[in-house]
């Protein structure tokens, strides 16, 4: 999580959100509901996996994944491409929101063999409503819904493995027609619960690096 920590009450609320199965209601691409065991690193009850430090040192300087938002387009997106971020066109449309973690460009950037790594591909509808998926089976459905692939953002892990410990949470707003991705569990609660909530929690897309 990007915050220093979560209170016990907030953590329990977050587990309840996951177990309630909210990811299945009205979502375009629901993910399997993760159980609390998938979240074991959140509470700090489990040490990072072996070779964690070694993996991080091999990710490279351009591995940092950043979150951006365009008010004009009502679109959240992720990128780690310095050429894209530094272009005048991009700067005029998107506002920087911060780093959410790190992600290697290819599996070759990881110094150990990891069977859980998958490409994290980026899709959009006419360059808005950006959608990121690590599931190769989503491609056909995405095309049918009018999405077009823009490329590969990097690779992520389908489980807590290979040093990847940060869950990449996905949320969806039907009213705003916007997908939002975060590694901050407190933000998931804020955006998806309460009377003013505009987003619905859809699940963990994959895991990325600190």
N, C-alpha and C positions, 0 to 999 in steps of 0.2 A: 504494500500500500504506500501511496505517496506521503501520507501523513505519518507523523512519528508513531502513532498507535491509535487503537480504537478502545473505547471504554468497554467494559464487560457487557453492559446493557446493549450498546450499539452492535457488538459482535453477535450477541444472541439474536437480535432483531434481524441481522443480515442472514444468519443461518436459517431463521424462520422464513424469510423471503425466498430463499433458494428452495427449501423443502416444501413450500406451499405450491410450487409448480407454476409460478407466474410466468415462466418462460414459454409456456405452451399456449397461453391465451392470446389469440389474435396476432401472433407473430408470423412474419413471412417465412422465416427459416428457423424454427425452434431447435435448440440444442438439447441433448440429453440433460436432465436435471442433475447437476453435480451434488454429491452428498457432502456432509461436513468433513469427511476424510480427505476430500479433494482440497479442502481449505486449511489443512493442518498447519501450513507455514504461517497463516495469518495470525494465529494466536501465539506464535513463537514457541510452540510445544515441540517442534521438530527442527533439528539442525539442517542447514543447507546441504544439498547433495554433495558427494565427493567430487573433487576437481572443480568445484564452484569457482574458486579464485582463478584457476588456470583458464577456464572457459572465458571468464570476463576479460581477462587480459588479452585474449585473441580476437575479440569482437571488432576492434578497429575504431578509428576516430569518427567514422561516418555511420556508426551503428545506432546512434541516439534517435529514437522515434518521437516525433513532435506532433502535437495536436493543434489544429487551426480551425477557425470558424469564420464563415462569410455571412454577415448580416444581410447583405444584398441578395444572396442566394438561399439563405436559411439552411446552410450546409456545413456540417462538421466533416473534417477529413484528417487523415494521418499521413505523414510523409517523413522520410529521412534523406531525401534527395536534395543536396545543397544547390544544384542547378535550378531545380523547381522553386525552392524557397527564396532564392535570390533574384528571381526574374521580376521585372517591373510589373508584369501582368498579374502575377501571383500576389505580390505585395499590395496591389491596389484592391484586390478582392478579399483577401484572407487576413485575419488578425491572429497573431501568435497567442496560444494559450498555455504552452509549456511542454516540458518533456514528460512522457509517461513511462519511459523505460528504454531498453535497448533491444535491438533485433539484428541478427546477422543478415548479410545479403544472400549468402548461400550456405548450404550445409558444410562446405569446405572451410568456412570460417570457424567451425567448431573443431577443436583438436582431438575429439574422441568420436567414436562411432555412435550415432544416436538414431535408433529406429523410430523414434516418436516425432522426428522433424517433418514438417510439411510446409509447402509454399503458402505464404499469406498473400493472396491475390487481391487486387483492387478493381472494383467495378463502379459504374455510375450510370445514372439516367441522364443523358444529355449533359454530362459533366457536373451534375448536382446529385444530391442524395447518395453520397459515396458509401459503398458497402465493401467490407473486407471479410474474406472467408478463408479458412484453412481446409475446408471440405471440398474435395474435387467433385463430389456429386452435386454440388450446388449449381454448377455451370449451366446445365440444361434449363433448370427452373429460372435462373437469373435471365437467361436469354429470352425466355418466354414472357417474362415480366418487363422486358424492354431495357434491361441492363446490358451494358457493353463493357468488356474487360479493358482496363487501362494498363495493366502490367502487374508485375510482382513487386510487392513492397519489401519482402525479405522472407525469412523462414522463421517459424515458431514451433513450439512443442505442443503436442496434443495432451500432454500430462506434465506433472512436475518432474522434470528429468533434464539431464544435460546442463544443469545450472539454471534452467528457466524456472523461476519461482513466482513470477508476478502474473496473476490471472488477468487476461484481457477481457473485461466484461463488455457485453454488447447490449445496448438499449435501443428501442424503436419508438418513435412518436407517429401515430397515425395522423393526428391533426397537423403536425408540422411536416410530415413526410420526410423524416430525417432519422438516420441511424447515428448513434453516438457511442464512442468507444472510450473506455477509461480503465485505469488500473486502481482507482480509488474506491474502495468499498463504501466509504461514507458518502461519496458523491452518488453512488448507485441508490442508496437509501433516500437521499434528498430528492433525487429526480424521479423516483418511481413510487414513492409513498406519500400519503396525505391528499388533501382535497385539491391542492394546486399542482399535483404531479402531472406532468405532461408526457413523461416517458414510461415505457413498460420494459422491465428487465427481461431479456431474452436468454441469458446464459453466458457461459464462458466460451469464447471463441477458441482460445488457445492460451498458452503461457509464454511470456517473454522474459527478458533478463533485466536485472536491476540497473 
